[in-house]
Amino acid sequence: MKQRISLAFPVFLAFFAAALLLAPRTEAGIIPLRSGTVVSKVDTGSLSFIKAVDDAGKPFWILTSLCTIGENGRIDVLTGTRYDKVASDHLGSVLEDVYTAELLKIGDLEVKGFGAPGLPAGCVILR
């Protein structure tokens, strides 16, 4: 009986180690402030105004320094600041649900946006 138990333990240990090594790995990452699909983008000077729609169909805007992104691409705002309404001189309109992105994820690539929090020149917070 002792011999069977002593043989079972190394077999159990081998299966346990194999399960740990072969298990899918999950990456610890930043939970996005907002995610969605890019609908349109307007570049003005050194700024990009990105309009996106989340999975629930709600539109939102992302303001960041100029970056290259195409329509229908996946975008995540990883870090930044959210504003309810912003009046933009650049677009001549009021934008709702706006994020100034310090760090974005476009597809699988992380892209740095603004270096400091806050709105760029030409934008005013509306209450």
N, C-alpha and C positions, 0 to 999 in steps of 0.2 A: 504494500500500500504506500509506504513512504517513497519507494522508487517511482511510482506513478505520479505522485504529487511533485516530486523533485523534477521530473521530466515535464510536467505540465506547466510549471512556472516559467521556464525559459521559452516555451512555445507561446505562452500568454504574453510575455514581455516582448517577443519578436513581433507578434501581431499588433500590440499596442504601439510600439515604435514605428511600425510601417504605417499605421493609421495616422499618426502624427505627421510623419514625413510626406504622406501622399494627400493629406487633407488640403482643400483649396485654401489659399491664403487670402485674408482680407486686409486691405490697406487702411491704416488709420489716417483719416484725412479731415479736411475742413468741411463742415456741413455748409452748403451754399446758403446765402441769404435769400437768393431767388434764382430760379432756373427756368429756361424756356427755349423757344425756337426763334431765331432772328427773322423778323418780317422785313425790316428795311434799315438802312444806315445812311446818315448824312454826315459828311466830313466838312467841317468849317475851320479853316486855319489849322490849328493843332489839336482840335477836338473832334471826337466822333460821338454822334447822337445815335444810339442803337435802339430801335424799337423791337421788342420781343413779345411773344405770347407764351404764357405758362401752360402747363398741361391741362388746366381747367378752362383755358380759352381767354384768360384775363390779360390784357395788354399791360406792359410796363416799359419804362425807358432806362437805359444805361448811358451815363455820361462818362467818358474816359478819354485819355490821351489817344491820339490817332493810332488806330490799329487796323490790320487787314482781316476782314471777316466777310464771308459771303452770306447771302440770304439762305434761309432754310437750314442753317447750321445750328448745332446745339451750343448754348452758352450758359455759363453759371457765374453768378457774382459771388465770389468767395469771401472777399472782405471789402468794406466800404461803408457808406452812410446812406440811409434812406430818407427821402423827402416826399411829403404828400403831394405838393404842387410846386412847380418851378416855372417862372416866366423866363423864356429864353429870347434874348435879343437876336441871337444867331438864327433861330428858326422863325422868329416873329410869332410865337404862340406860347400857350401855357401847356406844360407837360404834367401829367399826373402819374403818381407812383414812380418816382425817379430814384435811381441808385447811382451815386458817384463811386465808380469801381476803382479800388486800389489794387485788387487782384482778381483776374478773370480766369475762367477755364473755358477755352474754346476747343471743342472736341476733347482730345486728351492732353492738350498743351496749356500750361499755365502761363498767363501773360500779365505783366505788371502794367497797371494803369497809372493813375495819379499817385504822386509820391507823398502827398499829404491830404488829410481829409478836408472836406469843404467843397464848395461849388467853385467852378472856374469863373473868370471875369465874364461879364455879359449875362449872368444868370442871377435871378432874384427869387428868394423863397417867398411864397405866397401863403397866407394863413386863411 
